[in-house]
Amino acid sequence: MKDDYEEYYESEEENLDSKSDARVILFMIIVAVIAMTYWVAVQ
């Protein structure tokens, strides 16, 4: 399967950076949702 990032980025290094950034952002969103859920449940 062709990598979707290839059409947007010139080099393989940029592809890897964008994937890494996406994973970090996804992780931060998940942590924020868990924190908000906990905060609302404690109130």
N, CA, C and O atoms as a GROMACS GRO file, in nm:
protein
  172
    1MET      N    1   0.084  -0.120   0.000
    1MET     CA    2   0.000   0.000   0.000
    1MET      C    3   0.088   0.125   0.000
    1MET      O    4   0.182   0.136   0.079
    2LYS      N    5   0.058   0.216  -0.087
    2LYS     CA    6   0.138   0.339  -0.096
    2LYS      C    7   0.113   0.428   0.024
    2LYS      O    8   0.000   0.442   0.072
    3ASP      N    9   0.220   0.487   0.071
    3ASP     CA   10   0.212   0.574   0.188
    3ASP      C   11   0.144   0.706   0.149
    3ASP      O   12   0.187   0.772   0.055
    4ASP      N   13   0.040   0.742   0.221
    4ASP     CA   14  -0.034   0.866   0.191
    4ASP      C   15   0.052   0.990   0.209
    4ASP      O   16   0.029   1.092   0.142
    5TYR      N   17   0.151   0.984   0.298
    5TYR     CA   18   0.233   1.102   0.325
    5TYR      C   19   0.324   1.136   0.206
    5TYR      O   20   0.368   1.250   0.193
    6GLU      N   21   0.353   1.038   0.121
    6GLU     CA   22   0.449   1.060   0.013
    6GLU      C   23   0.408   1.174  -0.080
    6GLU      O   24   0.495   1.244  -0.133
    7GLU      N   25   0.279   1.193  -0.101
    7GLU     CA   26   0.238   1.297  -0.194
    7GLU      C   27   0.252   1.437  -0.136
    7GLU      O   28   0.247   1.536  -0.210
    8TYR      N   29   0.269   1.448  -0.004
    8TYR     CA   30   0.279   1.580   0.060
    8TYR      C   31   0.422   1.620   0.095
    8TYR      O   32   0.452   1.739   0.100
    9TYR      N   33   0.508   1.523   0.118
    9TYR     CA   34   0.643   1.554   0.165
    9TYR      C   35   0.747   1.502   0.068
    9TYR      O   36   0.730   1.398   0.005
   10GLU      N   37   0.856   1.578   0.057
   10GLU     CA   38   0.959   1.547  -0.042
   10GLU      C   39   1.045   1.427  -0.002
   10GLU      O   40   1.068   1.338  -0.083
   11SER      N   41   1.091   1.425   0.122
   11SER     CA   42   1.190   1.324   0.162
   11SER      C   43   1.131   1.225   0.262
   11SER      O   44   1.028   1.249   0.325
   12GLU      N   45   1.200   1.112   0.274
   12GLU     CA   46   1.159   1.009   0.370
   12GLU      C   47   1.168   1.061   0.513
   12GLU      O   48   1.085   1.027   0.597
   13GLU      N   49   1.269   1.144   0.541
   13GLU     CA   50   1.285   1.200   0.676
   13GLU      C   51   1.164   1.285   0.714
   13GLU      O   52   1.116   1.278   0.827
   14GLU      N   53   1.116   1.366   0.620
   14GLU     CA   54   0.997   1.447   0.647
   14GLU      C   55   0.874   1.358   0.668
   14GLU      O   56   0.789   1.390   0.750
   15ASN      N   57   0.865   1.249   0.593
   15ASN     CA   58   0.755   1.154   0.615
   15ASN      C   59   0.756   1.101   0.758
   15ASN      O   60   0.653   1.098   0.825
   16LEU      N   61   0.874   1.059   0.804
   16LEU     CA   62   0.885   1.003   0.938
   16LEU      C   63   0.854   1.109   1.044
   16LEU      O   64   0.788   1.079   1.143
   17ASP      N   65   0.900   1.232   1.022
   17ASP     CA   66   0.871   1.340   1.117
   17ASP      C   67   0.722   1.366   1.126
   17ASP      O   68   0.670   1.387   1.236
   18SER      N   69   0.653   1.367   1.015
   18SER     CA   70   0.510   1.395   1.016
   18SER      C   71   0.433   1.283   1.086
   18SER      O   72   0.337   1.309   1.159
   19LYS      N   73   0.476   1.158   1.066
   19LYS     CA   74   0.411   1.045   1.134
   19LYS      C   75   0.434   1.054   1.284
   19LYS      O   76   0.342   1.031   1.363
   20SER      N   77   0.556   1.087   1.323
   20SER     CA   78   0.589   1.100   1.464
   20SER      C   79   0.507   1.212   1.528
   20SER      O   80   0.453   1.195   1.637
   21ASP      N   81   0.498   1.325   1.460
   21ASP     CA   82   0.419   1.437   1.510
   21ASP      C   83   0.272   1.396   1.527
   21ASP      O   84   0.208   1.432   1.626
   22ALA      N   85   0.221   1.323   1.431
   22ALA     CA   86   0.080   1.280   1.438
   22ALA      C   87   0.059   1.190   1.558
   22ALA      O   88  -0.043   1.201   1.627
   23ARG      N   89   0.153   1.100   1.584
   23ARG     CA   90   0.140   1.010   1.701
   23ARG      C   91   0.144   1.088   1.831
   23ARG      O   92   0.068   1.059   1.923
   24VAL      N   93   0.233   1.186   1.840
   24VAL     CA   94   0.243   1.268   1.962
   24VAL      C   95   0.114   1.346   1.984
   24VAL      O   96   0.065   1.353   2.097
   25ILE      N   97   0.060   1.405   1.880
   25ILE     CA   98  -0.064   1.482   1.891
   25ILE      C   99  -0.180   1.391   1.933
   25ILE      O  100  -0.260   1.427   2.020
   26LEU      N  101  -0.188   1.273   1.872
   26LEU     CA  102  -0.293   1.178   1.909
   26LEU      C  103  -0.281   1.138   2.055
   26LEU      O  104  -0.381   1.131   2.126
   27PHE      N  105  -0.159   1.111   2.102
   27PHE     CA  106  -0.136   1.075   2.241
   27PHE      C  107  -0.180   1.188   2.335
   27PHE      O  108  -0.244   1.164   2.437
   28MET      N  109  -0.145   1.312   2.299
   28MET     CA  110  -0.183   1.426   2.383
   28MET      C  111  -0.334   1.443   2.388
   28MET      O  112  -0.388   1.476   2.493
   29ILE      N  113  -0.403   1.421   2.276
   29ILE     CA  114  -0.549   1.431   2.275
   29ILE      C  115  -0.610   1.324   2.365
   29ILE      O  116  -0.703   1.352   2.441
   30ILE      N  117  -0.558   1.202   2.357
   30ILE     CA  118  -0.610   1.093   2.442
   30ILE      C  119  -0.591   1.126   2.589
   30ILE      O  120  -0.682   1.108   2.669
   31VAL      N  121  -0.472   1.175   2.625
   31VAL     CA  122  -0.445   1.212   2.764
   31VAL      C  123  -0.539   1.324   2.809
   31VAL      O  124  -0.589   1.320   2.921
   32ALA      N  125  -0.562   1.423   2.723
   32ALA     CA  126  -0.651   1.534   2.758
   32ALA      C  127  -0.794   1.485   2.780
   32ALA      O  128  -0.861   1.529   2.873
   33VAL      N  129  -0.841   1.393   2.696
   33VAL     CA  130  -0.977   1.340   2.711
   33VAL      C  131  -0.989   1.262   2.842
   33VAL      O  132  -1.089   1.275   2.912
   34ILE      N  133  -0.888   1.182   2.874
   34ILE     CA  134  -0.892   1.107   3.000
   34ILE      C  135  -0.890   1.203   3.119
   34ILE      O  136  -0.964   1.183   3.215
   35ALA      N  137  -0.807   1.307   3.112
   35ALA     CA  138  -0.799   1.404   3.221
   35ALA      C  139  -0.931   1.478   3.239
   35ALA      O  140  -0.976   1.498   3.352
   36MET      N  141  -0.995   1.519   3.129
   36MET     CA  142  -1.124   1.587   3.138
   36MET      C  143  -1.231   1.495   3.194
   36MET      O  144  -1.312   1.536   3.277
   37THR      N  145  -1.230   1.371   3.150
   37THR     CA  146  -1.330   1.275   3.200
   37THR      C  147  -1.313   1.256   3.350
   37THR      O  148  -1.411   1.253   3.424
   38TYR      N  149  -1.189   1.242   3.395
   38TYR     CA  150  -1.162   1.227   3.540
   38TYR      C  151  -1.205   1.351   3.616
   38TYR      O  152  -1.266   1.341   3.722
   39TRP      N  153  -1.172   1.470   3.562
   39TRP     CA  154  -1.205   1.595   3.629
   39TRP      C  155  -1.357   1.611   3.643
   39TRP      O  156  -1.406   1.652   3.749
   40VAL      N  157  -1.432   1.578   3.538
   40VAL     CA  158  -1.578   1.589   3.543
   40VAL      C  159  -1.635   1.486   3.641
   40VAL      O  160  -1.731   1.515   3.712
   41ALA      N  161  -1.578   1.367   3.644
   41ALA     CA  162  -1.630   1.262   3.734
   41ALA      C  163  -1.607   1.296   3.881
   41ALA      O  164  -1.687   1.258   3.966
   42VAL      N  165  -1.499   1.368   3.910
   42VAL     CA  166  -1.466   1.403   4.049
   42VAL      C  167  -1.555   1.516   4.099
   42VAL      O  168  -1.580   1.525   4.219
   43GLN      N  169  -1.604   1.600   4.012
   43GLN     CA  170  -1.684   1.716   4.054
   43GLN      C  171  -1.813   1.673   4.122
   43GLN      O  172  -1.892   1.758   4.163
   0.00000   0.00000   0.00000
